[in-house]
């Protein structure tokens, strides 16, 4: 059985989002437009620290590409 990738239910159907999966002790992230492309792997602690920072606004105001949000 393969890895079960999950995309936010708020995502557009055009695929402009990331997908997340668990693989043992790792959390995997990939670009939904390129499912056969590179995959980023994080430990559970790294992933939880990222989520906590994102929820807490730690990344608000960082420069980034002008793209439409997933929701």
N, C-alpha and C positions, 0 to 999 in steps of 0.2 A: 504494500500500500504506500502511495506517495505522500508527500507533505501536503497538508490541508492549508492552503493560502486563504486569507480573509481580507476583504476590502470593506471599508466603512459602508454602512447602509446609506449614508448621506452622499456617496460618490455619484458622479455623473456617469452615464452609460458610455461616454466617450473614452473611458479608461485613463483619464488624467489624474491618477492617484497612485499611492503606494499600496502594496499588499504586505501583510505580516503573517508569519507562521512560527510555530514552535517546533524545534527539532532537538529533543532531549533537553539539555540545559541551556540551549541557545535560542535566541529570538532572531528570526531572519526577516529582512526587509528587502523588497525588490520593487522596481518600477512596473506598474501594471501594464504599461504600453509595450514593455520589452520583457516578457516573462522568461525568456531564455537568456537574458542578459545577466550582468553582474548581480550578486546578492551580497548585502551587508549582513554580518553576523555580530550579535552583541550578547554578552552574558545577561542573565536575568537582572543582575544588579545594575548593569549599565542601562538597560532598557527602562527599568523602573526609575532610575535617576533622570533619564531623559523625559519620561512622561511627567514626573513631578515638576521638572523645570518648565515644561511646556504648559502645564496646567497653572503654574504659578506666575506665568508671564515672563519668565527668564529670557526668552528669545524674542519678545516683542521689540520691534524697532530695529531689528537686525536687517541690513540690506540683503536683498535677494532678487531673484528674477521676477519680472512682472508677469505672473501667470494667474489664471482664474483659480479660486479655491475649489476644493473637492466637493464642498457642500452647497 
